[in-house]
Amino acid sequence: MSISSVWTDREREVLGAVADLLIPASGEMPSATAVGVVSEGIDEIAAIRPDLLDAGRQAVELIGADRPDSVPAVQAVLSGLFGPVSELLASAYFLRPEVARLIGYRSRRAIPLDDESSRRDQLEQLVEPVRVRGNVWRRTEGP
Amino acid sequence: MTQQHPGYDSLPDIADVLVVGAGPSGAAIAKAFADARMSVVCLEQGDWPDYSTARSDQPEFEVAAGKAWSPLPNVRRGVGDYPIDETEADISALMWNGVGGSVMLYAGQWMRNMPSDFRVRSLDGVADDWPFTYEDLVPFYAQAERDFAVAGLHGDPAVPASSTYPMLAAPIGEAGRRVAAGHNRLGWHWWPGSNAIATRTYGNLKPCVQRGTCIWGCIDGAKSTPDITHWPDLVASGVHLVARAAVARVETDARGRATGVVFVDAAGVERRQRARLVVLAANGVGTPRILLMSATAQHPNGLANSSGLVGKRLMMHPYAAVVGTFDDPIGTTQGAYGQLIYSLQFYETDVSRGFVRGAKWNLMPTGGPIAMMRPFPWGDSSGLWGEGFHDTVRARLNHSVTWGITCEDLPEERNQVVLSDTQVDDYGLPAAKIVYETSENSRRMLEFQAARAQESLLAAGASSVSVAPQVRETGWHLLGTTMMGEDPATSVVNGYGIAHDMPNLVIADGSTWPTSAGMNPTATVAAMALRTADHLIAHRSVQEVSA
């Protein structure tokens, strides 16, 4: 099965409605569906986390024809599935490049360590009050 | 995978030493025996780590890590993972079954136990003293700190003096500086984090690049784990490391001496490896599981179990987390994740607090956006979703830091590892079952420590603080299930990990701890393995073995 056919149209539709309840537009931040969470994003997540694919499908079955119209209603109908489904949708949202740009986080980058000599000086200066306060451990006698 | 599996026909017929488990204690003890020119075979039920699954530099890292690098074997279900029945446990047992052992999942936090940890009965009137002292371990701590590449700052007045860290501590970051300043105002202890994470090129390790993904696979080769620090060199020097070899039982002769083990190989074929000395280093769940699976008519309650204590006294360090949110950015989407700083302010006993013993705190970044959504450490998420979503993300991301609190867990025989009578692993071997209930002493300690940690973060300038809910997935440290002691009637092994019932069966992991201390255990586990090896090598001429 290709990635593009993992989700059915109905699953995308139901999950899209849920996604926009959980992640609506606000200020400069777009809603979930406005950045392609259900048209593309959940496919990326399904490829990485099959368990979240299963959770999404089970959620659509649970919701059935009676679409929840509020966050509490979603939480009530999904119950224990709310955690994985919200992770599915939020993960898809944060992976969208435009969202990453807006929140200032895309991925973990390499940050080389600073100069060891200056770091040592900084640390020694910071710990000076701790040294001055002295011992806080219990001394014990030997065996 | 980074290594090839050796052919079984290359293994010695009878090894001088057979080690079960390729984690830090197995690696440390194998190195010591190999350095003494003894033939060593190590059987590891899992495989070499596959860092390509970690995706630590990719945007999808955080969501991907939830499966392949889960600390829960029941979720991960990787090669070598056996099921764990946790239906009667407050806390889940976390572990990594593979070359490197469970430190594949650790943050790298490296703490020696305190002198008082070895004298709990004498000082506080609870549990048991250890059969040796802090001072006995000092030279082995020093060696372990070199072998495991520890970076730290010397001179902490809260611990006994030492000067054996081979590298300087990593930067503590803006979050560390703020909390340190808060503690200085309160007059509370703190110190730059000591971590088994290289801060410069060291042996096979490369310098940390502060990606902050330590517990989900360090793709940068900076975190000290035995698959990097020990096994490549050991294999090159002639040690036989066999991955995907699940040990089913230890075998014995008519005199009750260990003769070797039976294991199931990667193809599902049952094989036998004989040895003069058998060392179990399979963690506080795996080691008692093997001993219990080794029951025979001669040993109906399992091996080395004349005391009846094999599997009992399981300790897992109840864990608390307190998160502080600051109004301005503090650089906590990544960083030197091990521990930016630690505090031992509330480590030692003060009976006026309503409990005995104490806890160690470690300050850690909170991570990327997906981590801002999860119930741990943020608690109730009912107000997160919907209209408040974006404001919540903005408030938490890069603005928050967490105190992790490791509480000393006192031993109780009701907390234990047994064999499951309903579940089996892929080879048909019994699954482990853990039974664990958090004690009243631990609950009081958790409450006290969490309250003080909130004060700490407020003193550091946090605009809000919250205590994380107690969650199951906190059993990082598996200790106590084959207790050491002087008396064979009340302990399983002696102070060197040698089974009272069987002089050529040795336990080298944290199973042997009489009490749990409140520290991350790897430093002491590794030091004890080195001390055990030192003793066994010195006495090898009089070592009793199977005829």
Interface residues (C-beta under 8 A of the other chain):
Chain A: L21 L22 I23 P24 S26 G27 M29 E44 I45 I48 R49 D51 L52 S70 V71 P72 V74 Q75 G83 S86 E87 A90 S91 F94 L95 A100 I103 G104 Y105 R106 S107 R108 R109 A110 I111 P112 L113 D114 E116 R119 R120 L123 E124 L126 V127 P129 V130 R131 R133 G134 N135 V136 W137 R138 R139 T140 G142 P143
Chain B: S56 D57 Q58 P59 E60 F61 E62 V63 A64 G66 K67 M114 P115 S116 F118 R119 S122 L123 F132 T133 Y134 E135 D136 L153 G155 D156 P157 A158 V159 P160 L168 A169 A170 P171 I172 R177 A180 H183 N184 G187 H189 W190 W191 P192 T199 R200 P207 C208 V209 Q210 R211 G212 T213 D220 T333 Q334 L344 Q345 Y347 E348 T349 G368 P369 I370 M373 R374 P375 S381 S382 W385 G386 E387 F389 H390 D391 V393 R394 L397 N398
